[in-house]
Amino acid sequence: MSNLSLREKAIIYLLALFVIAFLAYFFGIRTLNEAYDDLQGQLVTLQQQKEYLDQLKQNNIDTENAINEVKGHIIELEAKFISDIKTENLEQFVLKTMEENGIGFMSSVTSADVPMDVVQLADGSRSPDSVICRRVDITYASTDGYEITQFNTTPSLTTETGAVDTAVIQDIIARTGIYDPDNHYGYDEFLEGLRAIAKKDPDCIKVANLDVQSTNGYLTLTASIEFYGADLTNRISSETKTAGYAVWKGDKNVDTAGGFIGMPYFVVNPDSSWNGVLISSDKVQGFQSRPFASYLSNALFTQMLSQNGLDAVVGHGRRVVSQPAPTEAPAEDPAA
């Protein structure tokens, strides 16, 4: 190499540098460029995946929001119906509301189910869910202004000791037949009571019928109130109604030891507040159907009531049938 000229040495150095540069490019820069291109491709792919996942995430958020919105509408719709309709709650609510609005002379309250249409699904099958409607029919009376009213034994005709309250009786006698405009009411109070019932929950309470008739100097007032509930197999909300038509608001822990249902001819029960009281005679007058009795016995019992009166026949629940006196055996003859 020492024999080479300077020019030849320069050429060799240049060739060596070229080879080194080529090798550096081929094994270094070119490889890095290829790796860079691969990474760029991966970056594009990952960005596309991120955009797809971000879109899925947004779709999930939108779907969840849509589900919550639908749930809100379902809960709002479910809240329009009574979840558990019970007749005792409905009647107690109606009577209490009417009484609170000044009309208390109720003569009848009955309840009945109202048939509702079956819900048909899109495929023609019958939905397991259904709307329930129960109607409460009430009959009240207005006053006539001439007779003295009595509501739930008020005023009482007896004192706390059970004696006849002559002062109250004399007052009733003195005022009966004299018109008192303050004691002539019922129509406006009846309407106001119905308005109060309807306003309590317009979504599930509807006044379906109203009738007013003139009856011998006073008014007979009748109305039908319908309560709507829903029997839902997959209800997602709990009952939020707390009024008396949805939950019991009447008396609790009522002592029923003295009996609560039915009225015998004569009450013999020391625990009953009706102990010693006869049923009203007009409830047993005339021939009435008694499915448990033979026709002959029923006819005879009806005749006995007509001829002798309820008190004499029933005998305060302790009627004693006389028995013939026992026949005494003849004394033995000592001489025999």
Backbone hydrogen bonds in HBPLUS format (Angstrom, degrees):
<---DONOR---> <-ACCEPTOR-->    atom                        ^
c    i                          cat <-CA-CA->   ^        H-A-AA   ^      H-
h    n   atom  resd res      DA  || num        DHA   H-A  angle D-A-AA Bond
n    s   type  num  typ     dist DA aas  dist angle  dist       angle   num
A0004-LEU N   A0001-MET O   3.17 MM   3  5.38 156.2  2.23 101.8 109.1     1
A0009-LYS N   A0005-SER O   2.87 MM   4  6.17 161.4  1.91 153.3 159.1     2
A0010-ALA N   A0006-LEU O   2.98 MM   4  6.13 154.5  2.05 141.7 148.3     3
A0011-ILE N   A0007-ARG O   3.00 MM   4  6.28 151.6  2.08 142.1 149.8     4
A0012-ILE N   A0008-GLU O   2.85 MM   4  6.19 160.3  1.89 152.6 157.8     5
A0013-TYR N   A0009-LYS O   2.90 MM   4  6.16 166.0  1.92 154.1 157.8     6
A0014-LEU N   A0010-ALA O   2.90 MM   4  6.10 155.8  1.96 144.7 151.7     7
A0015-LEU N   A0011-ILE O   2.82 MM   4  6.13 156.9  1.87 150.1 156.8     8
A0016-ALA N   A0012-ILE O   2.77 MM   4  6.07 159.8  1.81 153.2 159.4     9
A0017-LEU N   A0013-TYR O   2.80 MM   4  6.08 161.0  1.83 150.5 155.8    10
A0018-PHE N   A0014-LEU O   2.82 MM   4  6.04 151.1  1.90 145.3 153.9    11
A0019-VAL N   A0015-LEU O   2.80 MM   4  6.10 159.9  1.84 152.8 157.8    12
A0020-ILE N   A0016-ALA O   2.78 MM   4  6.07 164.5  1.81 152.1 157.1    13
A0021-ALA N   A0017-LEU O   2.77 MM   4  5.94 157.8  1.82 145.2 151.9    14
A0022-PHE N   A0018-PHE O   2.70 MM   4  5.93 155.1  1.76 147.5 155.2    15
A0023-LEU N   A0019-VAL O   2.70 MM   4  5.96 168.4  1.72 155.7 159.2    16
A0024-ALA N   A0020-ILE O   2.77 MM   4  5.95 155.6  1.83 145.3 153.1    17
A0025-TYR N   A0021-ALA O   2.82 MM   4  6.03 154.3  1.88 144.3 151.6    18
A0026-PHE N   A0022-PHE O   2.70 MM   4  5.91 167.0  1.72 156.1 160.2    19
A0027-PHE N   A0023-LEU O   2.81 MM   4  5.77 167.8  1.82 149.3 153.5    20
A0028-GLY N   A0024-ALA O   2.73 MM   4  5.08 127.5  2.01 126.7 139.3    21
A0029-ILE N   A0024-ALA O   3.10 MM   5  6.64 144.1  2.24 138.8 148.1    22
A0030-ARG N   A0025-TYR O   2.57 MM   5  5.51 162.7  1.60 157.6 160.7    23
A0032-LEU N   A0028-GLY O   2.79 MM   4  6.04 160.3  1.83 154.9 161.5    24
A0033-ASN N   A0029-ILE O   2.75 MM   4  5.97 154.0  1.82 148.2 155.8    25
A0034-GLU N   A0030-ARG O   2.89 MM   4  6.18 158.1  1.94 148.5 154.2    26
A0035-ALA N   A0031-THR O   2.81 MM   4  6.11 159.7  1.85 150.1 156.2    27
A0036-TYR N   A0032-LEU O   2.66 MM   4  5.87 152.3  1.74 146.2 155.1    28
A0037-ASP N   A0033-ASN O   2.75 MM   4  6.04 156.6  1.80 147.3 153.8    29
A0038-ASP N   A0034-GLU O   2.84 MM   4  6.16 155.0  1.90 146.9 154.2    30
A0039-LEU N   A0035-ALA O   2.79 MM   4  6.08 160.5  1.83 150.3 155.7    31
A0040-GLN N   A0036-TYR O   2.77 MM   4  6.03 153.5  1.84 149.4 157.5    32
A0041-GLY N   A0037-ASP O   2.92 MM   4  6.20 154.3  1.99 145.2 152.0    33
A0042-GLN N   A0038-ASP O   2.82 MM   4  6.17 155.8  1.88 150.3 157.5    34
A0043-LEU N   A0039-LEU O   2.71 MM   4  5.92 152.4  1.79 146.7 155.1    35
A0044-VAL N   A0040-GLN O   2.93 MM   4  6.22 158.4  1.98 148.8 153.7    36
A0045-THR N   A0041-GLY O   2.93 MM   4  6.22 160.7  1.97 147.2 152.8    37
A0046-LEU N   A0042-GLN O   2.74 MM   4  5.97 166.9  1.75 155.5 159.0    38
A0047-GLN N   A0043-LEU O   2.79 MM   4  5.95 156.4  1.84 148.5 155.7    39
A0048-GLN N   A0044-VAL O   2.90 MM   4  6.15 153.7  1.97 145.9 153.2    40
A0049-GLN N   A0045-THR O   2.82 MM   4  6.16 156.2  1.88 149.7 156.9    41
A0050-LYS N   A0046-LEU O   2.72 MM   4  5.95 155.8  1.78 148.6 155.6    42
A0051-GLU N   A0047-GLN O   2.83 MM   4  6.07 160.3  1.87 147.3 152.8    43
A0052-TYR N   A0048-GLN O   2.89 MM   4  6.14 152.3  1.97 144.8 152.7    44
A0053-LEU N   A0049-GLN O   2.75 MM   4  6.02 161.7  1.78 152.8 157.9    45
A0054-ASP N   A0050-LYS O   2.65 MM   4  5.81 158.4  1.69 152.8 159.7    46
A0055-GLN N   A0051-GLU O   2.92 MM   4  6.05 147.6  2.02 136.9 145.8    47
A0056-LEU N   A0052-TYR O   2.82 MM   4  6.19 150.9  1.90 144.0 152.8    48
A0057-LYS N   A0053-LEU O   2.74 MM   4  5.98 158.6  1.78 149.8 156.1    49
A0058-GLN N   A0054-ASP O   2.88 MM   4  6.11 157.1  1.93 144.7 150.7    50
A0059-ASN N   A0055-GLN O   2.74 MM   4  5.97 150.0  1.83 142.8 152.4    51
A0060-ASN N   A0056-LEU O   2.71 MM   4  6.01 151.8  1.79 149.5 157.6    52
A0061-ILE N   A0057-LYS O   2.89 MM   4  6.19 154.3  1.96 145.7 152.9    53
A0062-ASP N   A0058-GLN O   2.74 MM   4  5.99 161.9  1.77 149.3 154.9    54
A0063-THR N   A0059-ASN O   2.69 MM   4  5.87 154.5  1.75 145.7 153.9    55
A0064-GLU N   A0060-ASN O   2.77 MM   4  5.95 158.9  1.82 147.2 153.1    56
A0065-ASN N   A0061-ILE O   2.85 MM   4  6.06 157.8  1.90 149.0 155.3    57
A0066-ALA N   A0062-ASP O   2.83 MM   4  6.04 151.5  1.91 143.0 151.5    58
A0067-ILE N   A0063-THR O   2.76 MM   4  6.05 153.9  1.83 148.9 156.3    59
A0068-ASN N   A0064-GLU O   2.88 MM   4  6.10 163.0  1.91 149.3 153.7    60
A0069-GLU N   A0065-ASN O   2.85 MM   4  6.03 148.8  1.95 141.8 151.1    61
A0070-VAL N   A0066-ALA O   2.85 MM   4  6.11 157.1  1.90 148.1 154.0    62
A0071-LYS N   A0067-ILE O   2.76 MM   4  6.01 159.9  1.80 151.5 158.0    63
A0072-GLY N   A0068-ASN O   2.83 MM   4  6.03 152.1  1.91 141.4 149.0    64
A0073-HIS N   A0069-GLU O   3.01 MM   4  6.37 151.9  2.09 144.4 151.4    65
A0074-ILE N   A0070-VAL O   2.81 MM   4  6.14 153.6  1.88 150.5 158.8    66
A0075-ILE N   A0071-LYS O   2.77 MM   4  6.03 167.8  1.78 158.2 160.8    67
A0076-GLU N   A0072-GLY O   2.88 MM   4  6.01 155.9  1.94 143.0 150.5    68
A0077-LEU N   A0073-HIS O   2.85 MM   4  6.04 148.2  1.95 141.3 150.1    69
A0078-GLU N   A0074-ILE O   2.71 MM   4  5.98 159.2  1.75 154.4 160.8    70
A0079-ALA N   A0075-ILE O   2.89 MM   4  6.02 147.7  2.00 144.5 152.7    71
A0080-LYS N   A0077-LEU O   3.10 MM   3  5.40 154.7  2.17 105.8 113.7    72
A0081-PHE N   A0078-GLU O   3.11 MM   3  5.69 164.5  2.13 116.3 121.2    73
A0082-ILE N   A0228-TYR O   3.07 MM 146  6.33 169.8  2.08 133.9 136.7    74
A0089-ASN N   A0086-LYS O   3.09 MM   3  5.48 125.8  2.39 106.2 119.4    75
A0090-LEU N   A0086-LYS O   3.17 MM   4  6.51 161.3  2.20 155.1 160.3    76
A0091-GLU N   A0087-THR O   2.95 MM   4  6.14 176.5  1.95 164.5 164.4    77
A0092-GLN N   A0088-GLU O   3.08 MM   4  5.97 159.2  2.13 136.6 143.1    78
A0093-PHE N   A0089-ASN O   2.97 MM   4  6.04 157.1  2.03 145.0 151.5    79
A0094-VAL N   A0090-LEU O   2.97 MM   4  6.24 162.3  2.01 152.8 157.2    80
A0095-LEU N   A0091-GLU O   2.95 MM   4  6.11 179.2  1.95 160.6 160.9    81
A0096-LYS N   A0092-GLN O   2.99 MM   4  5.96 159.1  2.04 144.1 150.6    82
A0097-THR N   A0093-PHE O   2.98 MM   4  6.03 160.4  2.02 146.5 152.1    83
A0098-MET N   A0094-VAL O   2.97 MM   4  6.17 162.8  2.00 153.7 158.4    84
A0099-GLU N   A0095-LEU O   2.97 MM   4  6.11 158.9  2.01 145.4 151.5    85
A0100-GLU N   A0096-LYS O   2.89 MM   4  6.10 153.5  1.96 147.0 154.4    86
A0101-ASN N   A0097-THR O   3.19 MM   4  6.39 129.4  2.46 137.1 149.2    87
A0101-ASN N   A0098-MET O   3.13 MM   3  5.19 137.2  2.32  96.3 108.4    88
A0103-ILE N   A0098-MET O   3.10 MM   5  5.54 162.8  2.13 150.7 146.3    89
A0102-GLY N   A0099-GLU O   3.08 MM   3  5.26 156.3  2.14 113.9 112.9    90
A0106-MET N   A0104-GLY O   2.89 MM   2  5.60 134.2  2.10 106.0  92.4    91
A0141-ALA N   A0105-PHE O   3.02 MM  36  5.64 136.6  2.21 141.9 154.7    92
A0107-SER N   A0139-THR O   2.81 MM  32  5.62 169.2  1.82 152.6 156.4    93
A0108-SER N   A0139-THR O   3.36 MM  31  4.98 147.6  2.47 138.7 134.8    94
A0139-THR N   A0108-SER O   2.88 MM  31  4.98 147.2  1.99 150.5 146.1    95
A0110-THR N   A0137-ASP O   2.91 MM  27  5.22 158.2  1.96 148.6 155.9    96
A0137-ASP N   A0110-THR O   2.80 MM  27  5.22 156.7  1.85 147.9 155.2    97
A0112-ALA N   A0135-ARG O   2.95 MM  23  5.36 147.1  2.06 147.9 156.8    98
A0135-ARG N   A0112-ALA O   2.78 MM  23  5.36 165.3  1.80 173.0 168.7    99
A0114-VAL N   A0133-CYS O   2.85 MM  19  5.27 176.5  1.85 147.2 146.7   100
A0127-SER N   A0119-VAL O   2.90 MM   8  5.46 174.1  1.90 168.4 166.4   101
A0121-LEU N   A0125-SER O   2.85 MM   4  5.42 175.8  1.85 166.4 167.5   102
A0124-GLY N   A0121-LEU O   2.94 MM   3  5.28 160.2  1.98 115.2 119.2   103
A0130-SER N   A0231-ASP O   3.11 MM 101  5.27 151.6  2.20 133.9 142.5   104
A0231-ASP N   A0130-SER O   2.79 MM 101  5.27 163.4  1.82 160.2 165.3   105
A0132-ILE N   A0229-GLY O   2.75 MM  97  4.85 175.0  1.75 131.9 133.5   106
A0229-GLY N   A0132-ILE O   2.72 MM  97  4.85 166.5  1.74 145.2 149.4   107
A0134-ARG N   A0227-PHE O   2.97 MM  93  5.38 158.4  2.02 150.6 156.9   108
A0227-PHE N   A0134-ARG O   2.93 MM  93  5.38 162.6  1.96 146.5 152.0   109
A0136-VAL N   A0225-ILE O   2.83 MM  89  5.23 164.3  1.85 151.7 156.1   110
A0225-ILE N   A0136-VAL O   2.93 MM  89  5.23 166.5  1.95 144.9 148.5   111
A0138-ILE N   A0223-ALA O   2.99 MM  85  5.57 165.2  2.01 161.7 166.6   112
A0223-ALA N   A0138-ILE O   3.10 MM  85  5.57 150.2  2.20 149.3 154.6   113
A0140-TYR N   A0221-LEU O   2.70 MM  81  5.01 165.9  1.72 153.5 158.3   114
A0221-LEU N   A0140-TYR O   2.83 MM  81  5.01 168.0  1.84 143.2 146.3   115
A0142-SER N   A0219-LEU O   2.98 MM  77  5.18 158.0  2.03 143.6 149.5   116
A0143-THR N   A0185-TYR O   2.88 MM  42  5.60 167.6  1.90 169.9 174.2   117
A0180-ASP N   A0145-GLY O   2.92 MM  35  5.22 152.6  2.00 140.1 148.7   118
A0177-GLY N   A0146-TYR O   2.85 MM  31  4.76 169.1  1.86 141.5 144.5   119
A0151-PHE N   A0154-THR O   2.82 MM   3  5.11 155.4  1.88 149.1 145.1   120
A0154-THR N   A0151-PHE O   2.97 MM   3  5.11 139.8  2.14 102.0 114.3   121
A0165-ASP N   A0157-LEU O   2.81 MM   8  5.36 177.7  1.81 135.1 135.0   122
A0159-THR N   A0163-ALA O   2.74 MM   4  5.37 155.0  1.80 153.2 162.0   123
A0162-GLY N   A0159-THR O   2.96 MM   3  5.20 159.0  2.00 108.6 115.4   124
A0169-ILE N   A0165-ASP O   3.17 MM   4  6.47 167.0  2.19 154.6 158.5   125
A0170-GLN N   A0166-THR O   2.85 MM   4  5.94 162.5  1.88 149.0 153.8   126
A0171-ASP N   A0167-ALA O   3.00 MM   4  6.15 151.8  2.08 142.4 150.2   127
A0172-ILE N   A0168-VAL O   2.96 MM   4  6.24 157.0  2.01 151.3 157.1   128
A0173-ILE N   A0169-ILE O   2.94 MM   4  6.20 162.2  1.97 151.9 156.8   129
A0174-ALA N   A0170-GLN O   2.90 MM   4  6.05 155.6  1.95 144.8 151.7   130
A0175-ARG N   A0171-ASP O   3.05 MM   4  6.19 150.8  2.13 147.6 154.2   131
A0176-THR N   A0172-ILE O   2.97 MM   4  5.90 138.3  2.15 147.9 157.0   132
A0178-ILE N   A0175-ARG O   3.23 MM   3  5.68 162.5  2.26 132.8 133.3   133
A0183-ASN N   A0180-ASP O   2.87 MM   3  5.30 150.4  1.95 113.7 123.4   134
A0184-HIS N   A0181-PRO O   3.24 MM   3  5.13 154.6  2.31 108.6 107.1   135
A0190-PHE N   A0186-GLY O   2.86 MM   4  5.85 146.2  1.97 140.6 149.4   136
A0191-LEU N   A0187-TYR O   3.10 MM   4  6.44 161.6  2.14 154.3 157.9   137
A0192-GLU N   A0188-ASP O   2.92 MM   4  6.11 157.4  1.97 147.9 154.9   138
A0193-GLY N   A0189-GLU O   2.91 MM   4  6.08 150.9  1.99 142.7 150.2   139
A0194-LEU N   A0190-PHE O   3.08 MM   4  6.39 154.2  2.15 145.9 152.4   140
A0195-ARG N   A0191-LEU O   2.92 MM   4  6.22 155.2  1.98 149.2 156.2   141
A0196-ALA N   A0192-GLU O   2.98 MM   4  6.21 156.7  2.04 145.7 151.7   142
A0197-ILE N   A0193-GLY O   3.03 MM   4  6.30 150.3  2.12 143.7 151.6   143
A0198-ALA N   A0194-LEU O   2.91 MM   4  6.15 165.7  1.93 153.4 156.9   144
A0199-LYS N   A0195-ARG O   2.88 MM   4  6.01 154.9  1.94 151.3 157.9   145
A0200-LYS N   A0197-ILE O   3.27 MM   3  5.34 142.5  2.42  97.7 108.1   146
A0204-CYS N   A0201-ASP O   3.15 MM   3  5.95 137.0  2.34 121.8 129.7   147
A0205-ILE N   A0201-ASP O   2.97 MM   4  5.77 132.8  2.19 158.2 170.5   148
A0228-TYR N   A0204-CYS O   2.86 MM  24  4.84 155.4  1.93 140.5 146.3   149
A0206-LYS N   A0226-GLU O   2.92 MM  20  5.17 162.9  1.95 150.6 156.0   150
A0226-GLU N   A0206-LYS O   2.72 MM  20  5.17 168.4  1.73 165.7 164.4   151
A0208-ALA N   A0224-SER O   2.75 MM  16  5.41 136.6  1.94 145.5 158.3   152
A0209-ASN N   A0224-SER O   3.37 MM  15  4.88 151.1  2.46 132.4 130.9   153
A0224-SER N   A0209-ASN O   2.90 MM  15  4.88 152.4  1.97 131.3 133.5   154
A0211-ASP N   A0222-THR O   2.86 MM  11  5.15 161.7  1.90 151.5 148.7   155
A0222-THR N   A0211-ASP O   2.87 MM  11  5.15 176.4  1.87 158.8 160.0   156
A0213-GLN N   A0220-THR O   2.98 MM   7  5.18 159.5  2.02 146.4 153.0   157
A0220-THR N   A0213-GLN O   2.78 MM   7  5.18 165.0  1.80 154.0 159.2   158
A0215-THR N   A0218-TYR O   2.67 MM   3  5.28 172.3  1.68 165.9 163.8   159
A0218-TYR N   A0215-THR O   3.12 MM   3  5.28 158.7  2.17 111.4 118.1   160
A0246-ALA N   A0243-ALA O   3.09 MM   3  5.76 155.7  2.15 118.9 125.8   161
A0247-VAL N   A0243-ALA O   3.13 MM   4  6.33 156.4  2.19 154.0 161.2   162
A0259-GLY N   A0256-THR O   3.01 MM   3  5.26 160.8  2.04 115.3 117.1   163
A0279-ILE N   A0265-TYR O   2.93 MM  14  5.13 154.3  2.00 138.0 138.7   164
A0267-VAL N   A0277-VAL O   3.14 MM  10  5.61 163.9  2.17 145.4 149.6   165
A0276-GLY N   A0267-VAL O   2.79 MM   9  5.32 166.3  1.81 143.3 146.7   166
A0272-SER N   A0269-ASN O   2.92 MM   3  5.42 160.5  1.95 120.1 126.6   167
A0275-ASN N   A0272-SER O   3.17 MM   3  5.23 155.9  2.23 110.5 110.4   168
A0277-VAL N   A0274-TRP O   2.99 MM   3  5.45 144.6  2.11 150.2 145.2   169
A0283-LYS N   A0280-SER O   2.95 MM   3  5.61 161.1  1.99 119.1 125.4   170
A0284-VAL N   A0281-SER O   3.07 MM   3  5.56 160.1  2.12 113.8 119.7   171
A0293-ALA N   A0290-ARG O   2.91 MM   3  5.64 160.7  1.94 129.0 134.3   172
A0298-ASN N   A0294-SER O   2.91 MM   4  6.11 162.9  1.94 156.5 161.6   173
A0299-ALA N   A0295-TYR O   2.92 MM   4  6.08 161.2  1.95 148.7 153.8   174
A0300-LEU N   A0296-LEU O   2.96 MM   4  6.14 159.1  2.01 148.4 154.4   175
A0301-PHE N   A0297-SER O   2.85 MM   4  6.01 160.7  1.89 149.4 155.1   176
A0302-THR N   A0298-ASN O   2.90 MM   4  6.07 158.9  1.95 149.4 155.0   177
A0303-GLN N   A0299-ALA O   3.02 MM   4  6.24 154.5  2.09 143.4 150.1   178
A0304-MET N   A0300-LEU O   2.91 MM   4  6.18 156.2  1.96 150.0 156.6   179
A0305-LEU N   A0301-PHE O   2.99 MM   4  6.26 157.0  2.05 149.1 154.7   180
A0306-SER N   A0302-THR O   3.02 MM   4  6.24 154.8  2.09 144.6 151.6   181
A0307-GLN N   A0303-GLN O   2.93 MM   4  6.12 156.7  1.99 152.2 157.8   182
A0308-ASN N   A0304-MET O   2.84 MM   4  5.71 163.1  1.87 149.5 155.0   183
A0309-GLY N   A0305-LEU O   2.88 MM   4  4.66 140.1  2.04 117.4 127.7   184
A0313-VAL N   A0309-GLY O   3.16 MM   4  6.36 160.0  2.20 151.9 157.6   185
A0314-VAL N   A0310-LEU O   2.90 MM   4  5.91 171.6  1.91 160.0 162.1   186
A0315-GLY N   A0311-ASP O   2.96 MM   4  5.65 145.9  2.07 131.5 142.0   187
A0317-GLY N   A0314-VAL O   3.09 MM   3  5.48 134.0  2.31 104.4 116.0   188
A0318-ARG N   A0315-GLY O   2.99 MM   3  5.50 164.6  2.01 115.7 120.6   189
A0336-ALA N   A0333-ASP O   2.71 MM   3  5.18 150.2  1.80 114.1 124.3   190
